[in-house]
Every structure is written in C-alpha cells, then in structure tokens.
Amino acid sequence: MKKKKVIESIVVIMLITVLLGSLPGCGRQKNDFDSLDDFDHATIGLLTGSSFAEMSKKTFPEAECKYYLLITDMALSLQQGKIDGFLMDTSFLAPIMWEKGGIDYIDETVYESSYGFVFKKGSTGLREEMDRFIRAKKADGTIEALEAKWFGEKEPEDDSAMVDLTSLTAENGTLKMAVSTSTKPFVCLKNNTYTGFDIELAAMFCREKGFGLEIIDMSFEAILPGIMSGKYDFGGAGITMTDERKEGIDFSEVYHIGNVVMAIRGQENSGGFIEEMKAKFDKTFIRESRWILLVKGIGNTVFITIAAAIFGTALGFGLYMLRRAWGDRVARIAKVYTKIMAGTPIVVVLMILFYVIFGSSGIDGIWVAIIAFTLTVGASVYNNLTVSISGVDIGQSEAAYALGYNKNKTFFKIVLPQAMHQFMPFYQGELVSLIKGTSVVGYIAVEDLTKMSDIIRSSTYEAFFPLICTALIYFFLIWLIWLVMGKVTICFEPEKRSEEKILKGVDIK
C-alpha cells in the first residue's frame, strides 16, 4: 500500500512539474533594450567569480545585480524576463546560439578580454614551454583555425570536435588539467568525452611535448584555489586575465582575445508544447547518451553516502565509547570537535580538506568527500547518542547492577537498546541530510548526481528535465533510506516487535 502511494506521489509530481515547465514559454517577447545606455538602471545578471561580474558593476554601477553560478542559469533567467541582460564574451554566447534561440546581443563591444592557461605562481618551467607553444601555434595559424572552429556560428561536427586523449604517449609524465564543463565552448562534453577549445589546444601541447593529459572537472570558482594549492599542473576553462588574478597565479601567453557584449532577450521561435518537451527530453537524455552521466553521478552519490554513513556511525559510536572509558578528557575533546563540525558549513569543510589539509597530496576527491561527511556524521551520531542514552532512567542501570550485570553488559543489554528507540529517528534524519548534503561535492571535482546535472545543463542550455530528473532521483534515494531505516527501527521498538522477540526476563549467566 505504501509503495502504491509513493508511486502515485511521483506521478503527481511529474505531472505538476511538466505543466509548470510549460509556463516559462508563455508570453516571451523580444527585449526592448537597444543600446548600452538603456542598462544604467536595468537588472543585469552576474556570473559569480568571473571578470564579467566585476566589469558589469563598474560599467553599470546603478543597475540591480543578480548573481548566478552558471551561464546556463543566466541565459534561462534572461529568457524568462528575470533579468534584462548580462555581459558576456561572444565566445561564450556562441554555444547558446547553437543550442537554442531566444538570446541575442547588442552589437557593441564593451571591452576586450584576454584568455590564457593558469599555473601555480612561480612554476616557470611548464609555463614557459606553454608560452613557446602558443606563440608557435599563433604563427602557423593553428589557433586561428581553432577559433573559427569553436567560436563560429555552428557547433563542430562530432568527428572534428572529438579529442582522443588516449593517444597521448605520456613518456614525460601526465599533466593534470583543472577545467569546468560550464565554460562551453572552451571546455565541454560531447559523447561523454571532454573536448572544446582549451582541451584541444592542451592536447596538442601534450602530444608535441610528450605528456599525457588527465582532465579534472570541477566548479569554475574552484579552479584557481586548486591551482594555487598545487593539486593540478595547470588549468584552462576560458579564464580571463585580470590584475587581481595575476597576484595569486601565473598566466600563459594570451591564446584568445574576445569581445564582451551585452546579451539581451531575443525572439524565440517555439513549436508546440508536446514537440518542445520531446526535443528537451531527447537533448537531455538521448543525445550523446547523456543518461550515462546521470547513472555515473548516482553511483558516486550512493557510494559517498554509504561509506560516510558507515564510517561516521563507527566514529561517533567509538568516540562515545572512549568517553565512557576515559571520562572527562575525551568529553572535552569531543565537545570541541562536535561544536566545530556543527558550526562549519559542509562545503567549507570539503574545501579546507581538499585544498589545504590534503592540498599537496594526490588523494581523490571522492575520498576527501567521504572523510568530510564522516566527520559530520560522526559528530551528529555522538551528540544524538549522548542525548538518547542520558534519557534512559538511571534506575535501569542500578537494577541491572543489583542483578549482577557488570558495566558493559548493563550498557549493551539494558541501556543501549532502550536508548536506540529515541536515537533512531535522529539517525534517520541524519542519513537523509547526508544524501542531500552530497550535492555540494562538485566543489572539489567529484562528479556526483548534482554535478552531472549541471554538466548536462551546461551542454544543452536546458534546465527543466535535468533538474526535475535530479530531484526525483534524490526523492527516490531518500525514500529508500526511509524504507530501510523503518525496518531497522522496528527492531528497537517493543510495541512493534513480535511477542516472542520481546525480552521477558533477565539472564545473568
């Protein structure tokens, strides 16, 4: 019966969201802004962590600003009328034109932006090799050809767009390159393979110099911290050169100069509702087998959740047992630890572990995520276990001692089973929070479910199906947790257990 209700709920949610998804397509009209002067008091979008955001605030100081993490989200907000425009390089606007209509721009250059690869401050050897390579490719016309290919009016065909990284010989070692697939066409995924202007240029460099190339995908704002910590050899994702950035990192020779313009809402040619939904579904899941990305993301999310739940539970329980054995010394340490974990956002914990504590190590981001969530779950388990056990009447222990039970048998046979009745609801809620909390691991280059959804949105410039599908998957995973933990909780609730399993007496043998 419960299973039927869950399925009915999912169907209702899908029907509602499909209907709501059709609303943004109603009443879209062309933007009335015709010149840059019209934006002095307009609402403009700013891409968090980008040079475009800083220049937007300087150019239009009186405008209302709204921040976004992805170009995709800004483009969607522009189409829906939530903002009036946003500054962006025409290089970044090109793929939006490839994928969908409804976006135009004022043909007036606000400023020029220069792009280059980024290196750790003072790493002259590799950077100088890259500089010589870029100058040579400018001279022989290779970079000009790449610009025409990736920044043109049409998306490159699959056969010409794909980059075969497996063909790199790597006799001189393998370079780690930090990228972000949210920066199409500099970096993007086609047929689940990394490609784009920066990837192709980097692959040419590695092939010529005898390097292998390992691509590490992450959020754009995490690239520079990763480079500065030395975790990666270099980075490339359409990174604009600015004086402020040059204070912390080194740039290569300029490989591309772009024109920054104001993107505005254009006239969208929309078909029927059914045809539009079919096209979005095909673009999200079928084209280039993008459903595989979601499957991979689910696997990483579930793995992190299960591992952190097991290790975190062991950590919290072990810490409590140490407190029982050693008393106040452990209690004071545990108090500090739990307060730190309770007062620090998990995304900050992740980034401290990844870029500071394990900054110079080669530990994979998945294991860093497991460590971070283990610490969080451990603190919660310890606190809730302490509260639950303290809620058991002291008379229970005194009666057990009178019957001849020792301290450990009293705890495990009498006190703990009763405390679990109060502890399990807290624990179930912690596991639910855990699986939802894993959605931020993309900040440390882990390709979880949310990160894969962002990759699909950045590739297709469609938000409806990727986000709805991600929400439904999380709902299903959380429902499984409720189902499993519900069965486990019964073991600690006497009124729900069968009569033969209820303790009827004591045995002190």
VEXDREN-2710 file (C-alpha; in Angstrom, 1 decimal):
% VEXDREN-2710
k/r/px/py/pz
1/MET/0.0/0.0/0.0
2/LYS/2.8/2.4/0.9
3/LYS/4.6/1.6/-2.3
4/LYS/1.5/2.4/-4.3
5/LYS/1.1/5.8/-2.6
6/VAL/4.8/6.6/-3.3
7/ILE/4.4/5.8/-7.0
8/GLU/1.2/7.9/-7.1
9/SER/3.0/10.8/-5.5
10/ILE/5.8/10.6/-8.0
11/VAL/3.3/10.6/-10.9
12/VAL/1.5/13.6/-9.5
13/ILE/4.8/15.5/-9.0
14/MET/5.9/14.7/-12.6
15/LEU/2.5/15.9/-14.0
16/ILE/2.7/19.2/-12.0
17/THR/6.2/19.9/-12.9
18/VAL/5.6/19.2/-16.6
19/LEU/2.7/21.7/-16.6
20/LEU/4.8/24.2/-14.7
21/GLY/7.6/23.7/-17.2
22/SER/5.4/24.9/-20.0
23/LEU/4.7/28.2/-18.3
24/PRO/8.1/29.9/-19.0
25/GLY/7.4/29.5/-22.7
26/CYS/4.3/31.7/-22.5
27/GLY/4.4/35.3/-23.3
28/ARG/8.1/35.6/-24.1
29/GLN/8.8/38.8/-26.1
30/LYS/11.8/40.4/-27.6
31/ASN/13.8/42.6/-25.2
32/ASP/13.2/46.4/-25.5
33/PHE/16.8/47.3/-24.7
34/ASP/18.5/48.5/-27.8
35/SER/21.7/50.2/-26.5
36/LEU/24.1/50.0/-23.6
37/ASP/22.7/53.3/-22.2
38/ASP/19.4/51.6/-21.5
39/PHE/21.1/49.4/-18.9
40/ASP/22.1/52.1/-16.4
41/HIS/19.1/51.3/-14.2
42/ALA/18.3/47.8/-15.5
43/THR/18.5/44.4/-13.9
44/ILE/21.6/42.5/-15.0
45/GLY/23.0/39.1/-14.3
46/LEU/26.4/38.5/-12.9
47/LEU/28.4/35.3/-13.2
48/THR/29.9/34.5/-9.7
49/GLY/33.7/34.5/-9.7
50/SER/34.0/35.9/-13.2
51/SER/35.7/39.0/-14.5
52/PHE/32.4/39.8/-16.3
53/ALA/30.8/40.4/-12.9
54/GLU/33.4/42.9/-11.8
55/MET/33.3/44.8/-15.1
56/SER/29.4/44.8/-15.0
57/LYS/29.4/46.5/-11.6
58/LYS/32.0/49.1/-12.8
59/THR/30.2/49.8/-16.1
60/PHE/26.6/49.9/-14.7
61/PRO/27.0/51.0/-11.0
62/GLU/23.3/51.9/-10.7
63/ALA/22.0/48.7/-12.1
64/GLU/20.3/46.0/-9.9
65/CYS/22.5/42.9/-9.8
66/LYS/21.6/39.2/-9.6
67/TYR/24.3/36.6/-9.2
68/TYR/24.4/33.2/-10.9
69/LEU/26.7/30.2/-10.7
70/LEU/26.3/29.0/-14.3
71/ILE/25.9/30.8/-17.7
72/THR/23.1/28.4/-18.4
73/ASP/21.1/29.8/-15.4
74/MET/21.7/33.4/-16.5
75/ALA/20.5/32.6/-20.1
76/LEU/17.4/30.9/-18.7
77/SER/16.6/33.9/-16.4
78/LEU/17.1/36.3/-19.3
79/GLN/14.7/34.3/-21.4
80/GLN/12.1/34.3/-18.6
81/GLY/12.4/38.0/-18.1
82/LYS/14.0/37.8/-14.6
83/ILE/16.9/39.9/-15.8
84/ASP/17.3/42.4/-18.6
85/GLY/20.8/41.3/-19.8
86/PHE/24.2/40.2/-18.8
87/LEU/27.8/41.0/-20.0
88/MET/29.4/38.0/-21.7
89/ASP/32.1/37.3/-24.3
90/THR/30.7/36.4/-27.7
91/SER/32.8/33.2/-27.5
92/PHE/30.6/32.0/-24.6
93/LEU/27.4/33.2/-26.3
94/ALA/28.2/31.1/-29.4
95/PRO/27.1/27.7/-27.9
96/ILE/23.9/29.3/-26.6
97/MET/23.1/30.2/-30.2
98/TRP/23.9/26.6/-31.3
99/GLU/21.5/25.0/-28.8
100/LYS/18.6/27.4/-28.6
101/GLY/17.0/30.7/-29.7
102/GLY/15.7/33.4/-27.6
103/ILE/19.1/35.1/-26.9
104/ASP/20.5/38.0/-28.8
105/TYR/23.1/40.7/-28.0
106/ILE/23.8/44.3/-28.6
107/ASP/26.5/44.5/-31.3
108/GLU/28.7/46.9/-29.4
109/THR/31.9/45.8/-27.7
110/VAL/32.0/46.8/-24.0
111/TYR/35.6/45.7/-23.6
112/GLU/38.1/43.1/-24.8
113/SER/39.0/40.1/-22.6
114/SER/42.2/38.1/-22.8
115/TYR/42.4/34.4/-22.1
116/GLY/45.2/32.0/-21.1
117/PHE/46.1/28.9/-19.2
118/VAL/46.8/29.3/-15.5
119/PHE/49.7/27.9/-13.5
120/LYS/50.8/27.9/-9.9
121/LYS/52.8/31.1/-9.0
122/GLY/56.5/30.6/-9.8
123/SER/56.1/27.4/-11.9
124/THR/58.2/28.8/-14.7
125/GLY/59.3/25.6/-16.5
126/LEU/55.9/24.3/-17.7
127/ARG/54.5/27.7/-18.2
128/GLU/57.5/28.8/-20.4
129/GLU/57.1/25.7/-22.5
130/MET/53.4/26.5/-22.9
131/ASP/54.2/30.1/-23.9
132/ARG/56.6/29.0/-26.6
133/PHE/54.0/26.5/-27.9
134/ILE/51.2/29.1/-28.0
135/ARG/53.4/31.6/-29.9
136/ALA/54.3/28.9/-32.4
137/LYS/50.6/28.0/-32.9
138/LYS/49.7/31.6/-33.4
139/ALA/52.4/31.9/-36.0
140/ASP/51.4/28.9/-38.0
141/GLY/47.6/29.7/-38.0
142/THR/46.6/26.7/-35.7
143/ILE/45.0/28.9/-33.1
144/GLU/43.1/30.9/-35.7
145/ALA/41.7/27.7/-37.1
146/LEU/40.6/26.6/-33.6
147/GLU/38.9/29.9/-33.0
148/ALA/37.0/29.6/-36.3
149/LYS/36.0/26.1/-35.3
150/TRP/34.9/26.6/-31.7
151/PHE/33.6/30.2/-31.8
152/GLY/31.7/30.1/-35.0
153/GLU/28.0/30.1/-35.8
154/LYS/27.7/26.3/-35.9
155/GLU/28.7/23.6/-33.5
156/PRO/31.6/21.5/-34.7
157/GLU/30.6/18.1/-36.0
158/ASP/31.4/15.1/-33.8
159/ASP/34.1/13.7/-36.0
160/SER/36.0/17.0/-35.9
161/ALA/35.2/18.0/-32.4
162/MET/36.4/14.9/-30.6
163/VAL/39.8/14.9/-28.9
164/ASP/41.5/11.5/-28.4
165/LEU/43.4/11.9/-25.1
166/THR/44.2/8.1/-25.0
167/SER/46.6/8.6/-28.0
168/LEU/48.9/10.7/-25.9
169/THR/52.1/8.8/-25.3
170/ALA/53.0/10.3/-21.8
171/GLU/56.6/9.4/-22.0
172/ASN/57.4/12.5/-20.0
173/GLY/54.6/12.0/-17.5
174/THR/51.0/13.0/-17.2
175/LEU/49.7/16.5/-16.6
176/LYS/46.6/17.2/-14.5
177/MET/44.5/19.9/-16.0
178/ALA/41.7/21.6/-14.0
179/VAL/38.7/22.5/-16.1
180/SER/35.0/23.3/-15.8
181/THR/32.4/22.0/-18.3
182/SER/30.3/25.0/-17.5
183/THR/32.6/27.0/-19.8
184/LYS/31.4/25.7/-23.2
185/PRO/32.9/26.1/-25.9
186/PHE/36.3/26.3/-24.1
187/VAL/35.5/23.1/-22.2
188/CYS/32.5/20.8/-22.8
189/LEU/31.4/17.2/-23.0
190/LYS/30.5/15.5/-26.3
191/ASN/29.6/11.8/-26.2
192/ASN/30.8/11.8/-22.6
193/THR/34.3/12.9/-23.8
194/TYR/36.0/16.1/-22.8
195/THR/36.6/18.5/-25.7
196/GLY/36.5/22.2/-26.5
197/PHE/38.9/24.9/-27.5
198/ASP/41.1/24.7/-24.3
199/ILE/41.0/20.9/-24.3
200/GLU/42.1/20.6/-27.9
201/LEU/44.9/23.2/-27.5
202/ALA/46.1/21.5/-24.4
203/ALA/46.1/18.1/-26.1
204/MET/48.1/19.5/-29.0
205/PHE/50.7/20.8/-26.4
206/CYS/50.9/17.4/-24.6
207/ARG/51.2/15.5/-27.9
208/GLU/54.1/17.7/-29.0
209/LYS/55.9/17.7/-25.6
210/GLY/55.3/14.0/-24.8
211/PHE/52.9/14.4/-21.9
212/GLY/49.7/12.6/-21.1
213/LEU/46.7/14.6/-20.1
214/GLU/44.3/13.9/-17.2
215/ILE/41.2/16.1/-17.1
216/ILE/39.8/17.1/-13.7
217/ASP/36.3/18.7/-13.9
218/MET/35.1/21.0/-11.1
219/SER/33.1/24.1/-10.4
220/PHE/34.7/27.1/-12.2
221/GLU/35.3/29.0/-8.9
222/ALA/37.3/26.0/-7.6
223/ILE/39.9/26.0/-10.4
224/LEU/42.1/28.8/-9.1
225/PRO/42.2/27.5/-5.5
226/GLY/43.2/24.1/-6.9
227/ILE/46.0/25.6/-9.0
228/MET/47.3/27.7/-6.1
229/SER/47.4/24.7/-3.8
230/GLY/49.4/22.7/-6.3
231/LYS/46.9/19.9/-6.8
232/TYR/46.9/20.4/-10.6
233/ASP/49.6/21.3/-13.1
234/PHE/47.6/23.9/-14.9
235/GLY/44.1/25.0/-15.6
236/GLY/42.1/26.0/-18.6
237/ALA/38.4/27.0/-18.9
238/GLY/38.2/30.3/-20.7
239/ILE/39.9/32.0/-17.7
240/THR/40.1/35.8/-18.2
241/MET/43.4/37.5/-17.3
242/THR/43.0/40.2/-14.6
243/ASP/45.5/42.0/-12.5
244/GLU/43.9/40.6/-9.3
245/ARG/44.2/37.0/-10.5
246/LYS/47.8/37.6/-11.6
247/GLU/48.6/38.3/-7.9
248/GLY/47.9/34.7/-7.0
249/ILE/48.6/32.7/-10.2
250/ASP/50.6/32.9/-13.4
251/PHE/49.0/33.1/-16.8
252/SER/50.4/31.7/-20.0
253/GLU/50.8/33.7/-23.2
254/VAL/47.4/35.0/-24.4
255/TYR/45.8/32.4/-26.7
256/HIS/42.5/34.2/-27.4
257/ILE/41.1/37.7/-27.2
258/GLY/37.3/38.0/-27.1
259/ASN/34.8/40.8/-27.4
260/VAL/32.5/41.3/-24.4
261/VAL/29.0/42.4/-25.3
262/MET/25.6/42.7/-23.5
263/ALA/23.4/39.7/-24.0
264/ILE/19.7/40.5/-24.3
265/ARG/16.4/38.6/-24.8
266/GLY/15.6/37.8/-28.4
267/GLN/12.6/36.5/-30.2
268/GLU/12.2/32.8/-29.6
269/ASN/10.7/30.5/-32.3
270/SER/8.8/28.0/-30.2
271/GLY/6.9/25.0/-31.5
272/GLY/4.1/23.2/-29.9
273/PHE/4.2/22.1/-26.2
274/ILE/4.5/18.3/-27.0
275/GLU/7.2/18.8/-29.6
276/GLU/9.1/21.1/-27.3
277/MET/9.0/18.6/-24.4
278/LYS/10.1/15.8/-26.8
279/ALA/13.0/17.9/-28.0
280/LYS/14.1/18.8/-24.5
281/PHE/13.9/15.1/-23.4
282/ASP/15.9/14.0/-26.4
283/LYS/18.5/16.7/-25.8
284/THR/18.8/15.9/-22.1
285/PHE/18.9/12.1/-22.1
286/ILE/19.1/10.5/-25.5
287/ARG/21.5/12.7/-27.5
288/GLU/25.1/11.8/-26.9
289/SER/23.9/9.2/-24.4
290/ARG/23.8/11.8/-21.6
291/TRP/21.8/9.5/-19.4
292/ILE/25.1/7.7/-18.7
293/LEU/26.3/10.8/-16.9
294/LEU/23.3/10.6/-14.5
295/VAL/24.0/6.9/-13.9
296/LYS/27.6/7.6/-13.0
297/GLY/26.5/10.5/-10.8
298/ILE/24.1/8.3/-8.9
299/GLY/26.8/5.7/-8.3
300/ASN/29.2/8.3/-6.8
301/THR/26.4/9.8/-4.7
302/VAL/25.4/6.5/-3.3
303/PHE/29.0/5.4/-2.7
304/ILE/29.8/8.5/-0.7
305/THR/26.6/8.3/1.3
306/ILE/27.0/4.6/2.2
307/ALA/30.7/5.0/3.0
308/ALA/30.2/8.1/5.1
309/ALA/27.3/6.6/6.9
310/ILE/29.3/3.5/7.9
311/PHE/32.5/5.3/8.9
312/GLY/30.6/8.2/10.5
313/THR/28.5/5.9/12.6
314/ALA/31.6/4.0/13.7
315/LEU/33.4/7.3/14.5
316/GLY/30.5/8.7/16.6
317/PHE/29.9/5.4/18.5
318/GLY/33.6/4.8/19.0
319/LEU/34.0/8.4/20.4
320/TYR/31.2/7.8/22.8
321/MET/32.7/4.5/24.0
322/LEU/36.0/6.3/24.6
323/ARG/34.2/8.8/26.6
324/ARG/32.7/6.1/28.7
325/ALA/36.1/4.6/29.3
326/TRP/38.2/7.7/29.9
327/GLY/35.7/10.2/31.1
328/ASP/36.0/14.0/31.0
329/ARG/39.3/14.1/29.0
330/VAL/37.6/12.6/25.9
331/ALA/34.3/14.5/26.7
332/ARG/36.1/17.9/26.4
333/ILE/37.8/16.9/23.1
334/ALA/34.5/15.6/21.8
335/LYS/32.7/18.8/22.8
336/VAL/35.2/20.9/20.8
337/TYR/35.0/18.6/17.8
338/THR/31.2/18.5/17.6
339/LYS/30.9/22.2/18.0
340/ILE/33.4/22.8/15.2
341/MET/31.5/20.4/12.9
342/ALA/28.1/21.8/13.8
343/GLY/29.2/25.4/13.2
344/THR/31.1/24.9/9.9
345/PRO/29.2/24.5/6.6
346/ILE/30.0/21.2/4.9
347/VAL/31.1/22.9/1.7
348/VAL/33.8/24.8/3.7
349/VAL/34.9/21.6/5.4
350/LEU/35.2/20.0/2.0
351/MET/37.3/22.8/0.6
352/ILE/39.6/23.0/3.6
353/LEU/40.3/19.3/3.5
354/PHE/40.7/19.3/-0.3
355/TYR/42.8/22.4/-0.9
356/VAL/44.5/22.9/2.5
357/ILE/44.9/19.7/4.5
358/PHE/45.2/17.4/1.5
359/GLY/46.3/20.1/-0.8
360/SER/49.7/18.6/-1.8
361/SER/48.5/15.0/-1.8
362/GLY/47.1/13.0/-4.6
363/ILE/44.1/11.8/-2.7
364/ASP/41.0/11.6/-4.9
365/GLY/38.1/14.0/-4.3
366/ILE/35.7/11.2/-3.6
367/TRP/37.7/10.0/-0.6
368/VAL/38.0/13.6/0.6
369/ALA/34.2/13.9/0.5
370/ILE/33.9/10.6/2.4
371/ILE/36.3/12.0/5.1
372/ALA/34.4/15.3/5.3
373/PHE/31.0/13.7/5.6
374/THR/32.3/11.0/8.0
375/LEU/33.4/13.8/10.3
376/THR/30.0/15.5/10.1
377/VAL/28.0/12.3/10.6
378/GLY/30.3/11.2/13.4
379/ALA/29.7/14.4/15.3
380/SER/25.9/14.1/14.9
381/VAL/25.9/10.4/15.9
382/TYR/28.0/11.2/19.1
383/ASN/25.7/14.1/20.1
384/ASN/22.4/12.2/19.5
385/LEU/23.8/9.1/21.1
386/THR/24.8/11.1/24.2
387/VAL/21.3/12.7/24.5
388/SER/19.5/9.4/23.9
389/ILE/21.5/7.4/26.4
390/SER/21.1/10.2/29.0
391/GLY/17.4/9.9/28.6
392/VAL/17.4/6.3/29.9
393/ASP/16.4/6.3/33.6
394/ILE/19.4/5.7/35.9
395/GLY/17.3/3.2/37.7
396/GLN/17.6/0.8/34.8
397/SER/21.4/0.6/35.4
398/GLU/21.0/0.3/39.1
399/ALA/18.6/-2.6/38.8
400/ALA/20.9/-4.3/36.4
401/TYR/23.9/-3.9/38.8
402/ALA/21.7/-5.3/41.6
403/LEU/21.0/-8.4/39.4
404/GLY/24.7/-9.0/38.9
405/TYR/25.3/-7.4/35.5
406/ASN/28.7/-5.7/35.0
407/LYS/29.1/-2.2/33.5
408/ASN/29.5/-3.4/29.8
409/LYS/26.6/-5.9/30.0
410/THR/24.4/-3.3/31.6
411/PHE/25.2/-0.8/28.8
412/PHE/24.8/-3.2/25.8
413/LYS/21.9/-5.4/27.2
414/ILE/19.8/-2.8/29.1
415/VAL/20.7/0.8/28.4
416/LEU/21.7/1.0/24.7
417/PRO/18.6/-1.0/23.4
418/GLN/16.3/1.4/25.2
419/ALA/18.2/4.5/24.0
420/MET/18.0/3.3/20.4
421/HIS/14.3/3.9/20.5
422/GLN/15.0/7.6/20.8
423/PHE/18.2/7.6/18.8
424/MET/16.8/6.1/15.5
425/PRO/14.6/8.9/14.4
426/PHE/17.6/11.3/14.8
427/TYR/19.8/8.9/12.9
428/GLN/17.3/8.5/10.1
429/GLY/17.1/12.3/9.7
430/GLU/20.9/12.5/9.6
431/LEU/21.1/10.0/6.8
432/VAL/18.6/12.0/4.8
433/SER/20.6/15.1/5.4
434/LEU/23.7/13.2/4.4
435/ILE/22.5/12.2/1.0
436/LYS/21.2/15.7/0.3
437/GLY/24.4/17.2/1.6
438/THR/26.5/15.3/-1.0
439/SER/25.1/17.7/-3.7
440/VAL/27.9/20.1/-2.9
441/VAL/30.9/17.7/-3.6
442/GLY/31.2/19.2/-7.1
443/TYR/33.2/22.0/-5.5
444/ILE/36.1/19.5/-5.1
445/ALA/35.9/17.9/-8.5
446/VAL/33.6/15.0/-7.6
447/GLU/31.1/14.0/-10.3
448/ASP/28.1/13.3/-8.2
449/LEU/24.4/13.4/-9.3
450/THR/24.1/17.2/-8.9
451/LYS/27.4/17.9/-10.7
452/MET/26.3/15.6/-13.6
453/SER/23.0/17.5/-13.8
454/ASP/25.0/20.8/-14.0
455/ILE/27.1/19.3/-16.8
456/ILE/24.1/18.4/-18.8
457/ARG/22.5/21.8/-18.3
458/SER/25.8/23.5/-19.4
459/SER/25.9/21.3/-22.5
460/THR/22.2/21.6/-23.5
461/TYR/21.2/25.0/-22.1
462/GLU/18.1/23.3/-20.8
463/ALA/17.1/23.3/-17.2
464/PHE/13.7/21.6/-17.0
465/PHE/14.5/17.8/-17.4
466/PRO/17.9/17.8/-15.8
467/LEU/16.7/19.5/-12.6
468/ILE/13.4/17.6/-12.4
469/CYS/15.1/14.3/-13.0
470/THR/17.7/15.0/-10.4
471/ALA/15.0/16.0/-7.9
472/LEU/13.1/12.7/-8.5
473/ILE/16.2/10.6/-8.2
474/TYR/17.1/12.2/-4.8
475/PHE/13.5/11.7/-3.7
476/PHE/13.7/8.0/-4.6
477/LEU/17.0/7.5/-2.8
478/ILE/15.7/9.2/0.3
479/TRP/12.5/7.1/0.1
480/LEU/14.8/4.0/0.1
481/ILE/16.5/5.3/3.2
482/TRP/13.1/5.8/4.9
483/LEU/12.1/2.3/3.9
484/VAL/15.3/0.6/5.1
485/MET/15.6/2.6/8.4
486/GLY/11.9/2.0/9.1
487/LYS/12.6/-1.8/9.1
488/VAL/15.7/-1.3/11.3
489/THR/13.8/0.9/13.7
490/ILE/11.2/-1.8/14.4
491/CYS/14.0/-3.9/16.0
492/PHE/14.2/-1.3/18.8
493/GLU/10.5/-0.6/19.3
494/PRO/9.0/-3.3/21.6
495/GLU/5.4/-2.4/20.7
496/LYS/6.1/-3.2/17.0
497/ARG/8.0/-6.4/17.5
498/SER/6.5/-9.8/17.6
499/GLU/5.8/-11.2/21.1
500/GLU/8.4/-13.9/21.0
501/LYS/11.2/-11.3/20.4
502/ILE/10.3/-9.2/23.4
503/LEU/12.5/-9.6/26.5
504/LYS/10.5/-11.3/29.2
505/GLY/13.2/-11.6/31.9
506/VAL/16.9/-11.4/32.5
507/ASP/19.6/-14.0/32.2
508/ILE/22.8/-13.2/34.2
509/LYS/24.7/-16.3/33.2
END
